[in-house]
Amino acid sequence: MAKIPLTVRGAEKLRQELHQLKTVERQKVIAAIAEARSHGDLSENAEYDAAKERQGFIEGRIAEVEGKLANAQIIDPKLLDADGRCVFGATVELEDTASGDVVSYQIVGDDEADIKAGMISISSPIARALIGKYPGDVAEVMAPGGVKEYDILDVKYL
């Protein structure tokens, strides 16, 4: 399986989710199944069916998170020596050439992406357009409304 890039913060979030799933959610669903079983006939027991479905979801998510952590390539942006280039983990300040709006994004893994928090996925069109560029370069991004151009103002490794 291919390595999955994660920032230190993203890996810690996944570890916390895994701990929550294993220690809290798994125990809740086991209790719900036991409760539903005590109600008798399982063939017509909607609570039992719902609890078993929830259990399947939780176990699937546990396996997915464990797989991602096992294949994670954890990158600390503070330790990067990319010579000012846009790379995974970098925080990039951009100016929309059409509107003049200035935005700042950190390029993160798919699981960490949160546009409202200023974190964009490495696989997003804008991140792919930024990778390898330097401050002063122009990045062209294919957006649903057509090509957008961004001037790269600054690249930081926070």
N, C-alpha and C positions, 0 to 999 in steps of 0.2 A: 504494500500500500504506500502511496506517496506521502511525503511529509506534509503536515498541516501547519502552516505558519501561525503562530500566536504570539501576542505580546505577553509580557510577564503578568500584567493585569488580567488579560483574557484567560490565561491558564489558571490563575487563581480563582476567577469566577467559575470556571468549569469544575474545579476541584470542590468549591463550595456547593455547587449544584449537585454534584455527585454525592457528597456527604449528606446533603438534605434528602436526596432521593433514597439513599440506603438506610439512613437512621430514622427519618421521620415518615416520609411518604410510604415506604414499604411496610412499616409497622401499622400505619393507618389502614392500608388496604387489607392487610392480614386480619386485622380486627373486624373490618367491615364484612369480609368473607365469612368469618366465624359467626358474626351476628346474623347474617343472612341464612347461613346453614341452620341455625337454631330455630328458624321459622318453619322448618319442615320441607315439604315437597320442592325440590330444586328445579323440576321441569317447568314450573310456572312461577318462578320466583325472579321478578325483575330486579330486585336489589342484588341478588346473587350474580345475575348476568352482568349488571353494571359494575359490580366490584371486580369480577373476573376480567372484564374489559379494561378497567382502570389498572389492574395488576399487569396485564399484558403491555399497556402503554408504558408504565413505570419501568418494567424490566427491559423493554426495548430501548427506552431512553438511557437507562443505566449502561447498557451494552454500547450504545452509540457514544456516550460521553467517555467511557473507558477506552474505546477505540481511538477517539480523537486525542485523548491525553497520551495514549501509548505511542501514537504516531506524530505527536506535536514536535515542532521545531520552535522552541521558545526563544524569542528574540527580544533583547532589552534595548530599546532605542537609545538609551543613554550611553551604551557601550559601542554604538555604531561609529565606524570611521568611513563614511561614504563620501567624504570630500565635498559636501554641499549638495550632493545629488538627491533626488526624490527616490526613496527606497521604502520597503516595508517598515512600518513603525515610525516613519518620519511625520512630522506635523508641517503641513504646507499652507502658506498664506497665499491666496489667489485673488486676483482682481478680474471680474467679468469685464472684458474689453467693451462690450456693448452698453452695459448699464453703469459700470464703474463701481458696482457693489464689491466689497472686500469680504471674503470668507476665509475661514481657517479649518482645515480638515486633517485628522490623523489617519494614516493608511493602516488598517488593521485587518485581522482575519475575518472570515465570513461570519463566525459566531459572535464576534464582538461588535459588528457594525451597528451603529445607532446614529442616524443622520442628525437627529435633534441634539445629540451630545457632541456633534462634530467629528464622528468617527465613520469613515467610509470603508467598505470592503475592498480588499485587494483585487477582487474579481469584478468590481464595478467598472463601467466604461470610463469614468473620470479618473479613477486610480490607475487604470491601465494606460491612460493617456499621459499621466504624470510621471510614471516610473522611468527613471534614467535621465530626467530633465534637471536643469540647474536654474537657480534664480536668474531672472532676466529672459528665460525662454518663454515661448508661447505654446500652450497645450491646446490642441484641437480635440473636442469631445463630440462624438456623435450622440446627440440628444433626440428625444422624440420630436421636438420642434425644429430639428435641423442641427447644423454644426454650430457649437458654441466655442468661443475662444477665451482662454484664461491666461493672463500674464502671471507668471510665478514670481511673487514678490520676495518670499523668504522660505527657507527650509530649515527646520529645527529638529533636533533629536532630543526630545524631552522624556 
